[in-house]
Amino acid sequence: MSNPEYLSSRARNVALGMIDSRFVLLNAGDSSAALHAETSMAIEMAHSLGAIDIDEHRHYNERLSRIYEAQAEEFLKDIRRAQ
């Protein structure tokens, strides 16, 4: 168990699990600022710890931005409908 490859693989799996579990919530419609912040923090931590590389970091941030934009657009539509 002291194998560095095992540890980095395990750390990667934990990091990806943390990120992906938050994306599941976002995709299910949770638009809370706290969840967006947690997702961003999970991405940054995973990258800073070396669990994801720069391309994965970019991919996750772009994905988060697309979700945020879609949720903001839906929010604006809801406001317009309520007027």
C-alpha positions in Angstrom: 0.0 0.0 0.0 3.0 2.3 0.2 3.2 2.2 -3.6 3.3 5.9 -4.9 1.3 4.9 -8.0 -1.4 3.4 -5.8 -1.6 6.5 -3.7 -1.7 8.9 -6.8 -4.3 6.6 -8.4 -6.3 6.6 -5.2 -6.0 10.4 -4.8 -7.1 10.9 -8.4 -10.1 8.7 -7.9 -11.1 10.6 -4.7 -10.6 13.9 -6.5 -12.6 12.9 -9.5 -15.3 11.5 -7.3 -15.5 14.8 -5.4 -15.7 16.8 -8.7 -18.1 14.4 -10.4 -20.5 14.2 -7.4 -20.9 18.0 -7.5 -21.5 18.0 -11.2 -24.3 15.4 -10.6 -26.0 17.9 -8.3 -25.5 20.8 -10.7 -26.9 18.8 -13.6 -29.9 17.8 -11.4 -30.7 21.5 -11.1 -29.0 22.7 -7.9 -27.9 26.2 -8.7 -26.8 27.3 -5.3 -23.8 29.6 -5.0 -22.4 27.2 -2.4 -22.4 24.3 -4.7 -20.8 26.3 -7.5 -18.1 27.4 -5.1 -17.5 23.8 -3.8 -17.3 22.6 -7.4 -14.7 25.2 -8.3 -12.8 24.5 -5.1 -12.7 20.8 -5.8 -11.4 21.4 -9.3 -8.7 23.8 -8.0 -7.7 21.5 -5.2 -7.5 18.5 -7.5 -5.2 20.4 -9.9 -3.0 21.9 -7.2 -2.5 18.4 -5.7 -1.6 16.9 -9.1 -4.7 14.6 -9.2 -5.8 16.2 -12.5 -3.6 17.8 -15.2 -4.1 21.2 -16.8 -6.2 19.9 -19.7 -8.6 18.2 -17.2 -8.6 21.4 -15.1 -9.6 23.4 -18.2 -12.2 20.9 -19.2 -13.9 20.9 -15.8 -13.8 24.7 -15.6 -15.3 25.0 -19.0 -18.0 22.5 -18.1 -18.7 24.4 -14.9 -19.0 27.7 -16.8 -21.4 26.2 -19.3 -23.6 24.9 -16.5 -23.5 28.3 -14.8 -24.5 30.1 -18.0 -27.4 27.7 -18.6 -28.6 28.1 -15.1 -28.4 31.9 -15.3 -30.3 31.8 -18.6 -33.0 29.7 -17.0 -33.2 32.1 -14.1 -33.6 35.1 -16.4 -36.4 33.3 -18.3 -38.1 32.6 -15.0 -37.9 36.3 -14.1 -39.3 37.3 -17.5 -42.2 34.9 -17.2 -43.1 36.2 -13.7 -43.3 39.8 -15.0 
